[in-house]
Amino acid sequence: MSSGPENTYIRSVHRHLPVEVYVLKNHNVYAAGVADCWYSAPGGDCWVEYKFIQLPTRPQSIIDFCDTKKKYSASCLQQEWLTARHREGRRVGVVVGSTEGGLWLPGCAWRMPLTAGEFRHRMVDRKTVASFIVRFASGKV
């Protein structure tokens, strides 16, 4: 795993996962679009795509994860993959990390743009992101 800000953030979330949660970090150049991580927990599993952003200073700035012109957005293939798995009834989500905190977006919640102010209002620490993943994978949400 490289040491860019996204991978550093992923590792910092994984440090808070309980030992009974199995994690598979995906990186396959032949299967573009597959979510970054697969988590298997007692009671189920889930797929999570990670993004890392530099939050805009202005609270009213729009953050749109579907705008493929933005470097933090999900690529077209990632969007298609996540949407198709969600349609199949799989548990999928997106975690958006920043230096200030993170945001858990289950299902297709990542398709809705939000402002930087909303992001800051809803963001949580890495330990809480990890607990959301565990509960979601286990089917307890």
N, C-alpha and C positions, 0 to 999 in steps of 0.2 A: 504494500500500500504506500503510495507516495505521501509526501509530507506537506502538501498544500493545505490551505485553510479548511477546505471541506473535509478532507480526510482527518485532519487534526481534530475537527469538531466531532466527527463520527467516533473516533477513538475516545474522546472525552465523554460522549454519551454512553458508549459501551462499557466504560469503567463502572457505571452505576447499574448495570444489568445483573440480576442474580445468576448464580452458576447454573441453575436448571434451564436457563434460556440458551438455546443453541443459536449461534449467529453464523451466517454464511455471507461473506462480503463478495459480491459479484463484480467481476471485471472480465468481460468476454468481448473481444473485438469482432467476433463473428456473430454475435447475437445482440446487436445494438438495440437499445431501448429498455432492456431488462432493468428493473429497479436495482438500486445499489445494494440493498441488504435483504436477506430472507431471515426471519426470526421464527423459531419453533419453540413454543412454550407449552407447559401442561394445559391442555384444553384446545390447542389450535396453533395457527401460525399466521404470519402476515408478511407482506412485501412493503418495503419502505424505500422511497427515493429521497435522497438528501440534496439540499441546495444550501449554499452559503452566500450570503449577501452582505454588502456594505450598506447599512441602512441610510437612506437619504436624510439629510438634516431637517428639511421642511416637513412638518407633520402631514401636510395635505398632499405630498408627493404620492403618486399611484405606484403600487407594486403589483405587477401583472405577470404571473408565472407562465401564462400561455403566450406571451409576446416573445416569439422566438428571436426577435432582434436584440433582446436583452440577454446579457451573458449569464445571468442567474436563472433564466427561465428553463423550463423543461423543454428538451428538444422535441420536434414533431414525433419522432419514434418513441420517446419516453412517454409523451402524452397519450399516444395511441395504445402503447402497451399497458399503462396504468388504467386507462379507460376500459380497455377490453377485459382485463382481469376483474375489474370492479363489476362490469356487466355480467361476468360469469359467476358472481357471488363471492369472489375472493376478497379477503381483507387486504386493502392497500391504503397507503397514506404517504404523505410527504412531510418531511421535517425540514424546516428552514432555519438554519443557524446564522447567527451574527455574533460579533464580538460582545454584544450587549445581552444576548439571550437567544432563545429559540422558540419556534412556533410549531405546534403539532397540527397537521391538517389531515384528518382521516377521510377515507373514501375519496370523493372527487371535490372536496372543499377547496383544494388548491386551484380550481378553475375560476374561482371568484376573486377578482382583484380586490385589494385593500389598500388603505393609505398607510404611510409610515407611522402615523399616529396610532392607527388601529393595531398595527403590528406591535408597537411598543406597549400598548395597553394590554394585549393578550399574551405577550411573550412570557416564557417561564425559564427556569434554570435547567441545566443538563440532567440533573437527577430527576426532575419532574418529567422531562421528555422521555427518559428511560422508563419511568413508571407508566406513562401513557402507552408506550409500545408494548410493555408486558401485559397490561390489562387488555389492550386491543387484540394482541395475538392470542391471548387466552380466551377471548370471546366474552369478557366480563364488562363490556361497554355497551 
